[in-house]
Amino acid sequence: MVFKRMLGALGVGAPTVDTVLSAPRTRPGGTLEGEVRLKGGDFDAEIEHITLGLVARVEIEHGGGESAGLSEFGSVRVSGPFTLRKGEDRTVVFQISVPWETPISEIAGQPLRGMAVGVRTELAIAKAVDKGDLDMVAVEPLPSQLRILESFLQLGFAFKSADLEAGHLYGVRQELPFYQEIEFYPTGHHAGRVGEIEVTFVADPAGLQVVLEADKRTGRYSSGDAIGRFHVSHEDALRTDWAGELGRWLDSLSQYGGHAPFGGGHHDGHHGHHGGHHGGHHGGAGMGMVVAAGAAGVVGGLVAGEVVEEVVEEFFEGDDEGGDW
């Protein structure tokens, strides 16, 4: 996807810039490659630097509740100073490392409702900085993450929503200033026994820290949330029967509440709570098409809706009213 615009902050006749991604799809821990294509304007311009940064939509708490804002992460300077001559064409090749904690925004080619991740190009000329349009990026889950997400659909849960919360998780080593919550609600066997479940991944090269927050509905410890936290390597995640492990944990909540231990030998045995706000900040169920596990496949239950380019552009220009997010 290519975005082309006149650099409005720099005046009429200023250079133009295109940012072109070789492939606008990646995974946590991967890379994004592409080119920044510059076209000189009506005058020579002294370029001070070109910087690319990953940005994501994050829910930010304030006194009256929450509001959405853009948070930049994974910034890299791809060019130092140079002179862009009048009318000159110049290309700057770049490669961006995608942090392991980058949130998931797309599954099986479909956008994950609530997520918005992009690359922003910043061009500085003569002390004027222009933050150009954003190139949307699709971040697919790691195979280890996908296996865990699929298991909730196999257990009869349905995808509700996803968002990014500003802040840090208690007891979890975390580098980015936000964390992702992927929320499911129960149907079938678990309906009425447990409420919504939020799944958070904090990935690194070795594996995943996984935090589960289940809204208790029944049993001796029916008030409050049950928190499970465990660590698993990427290799073990692919070999684990997650539907079985998670199903046993959920069944145990009616007996042991928030103190129910999670699973077998793949976890660290500790429990913690989110460091930020929880509860009351998600929208209602039914946000788009929800497909149960079956003929459509378990991945179908994780995604909802098409997001057209016009909606994306409106959001990143600061106007997401009426959008699909």
Order of alpha helices (4+ residues) and beta strands (2+ residues): beta-beta-beta-beta-beta-beta-beta-beta-beta-beta-beta-beta-beta-alpha-beta-beta-beta-beta-beta-alpha-alpha-alpha
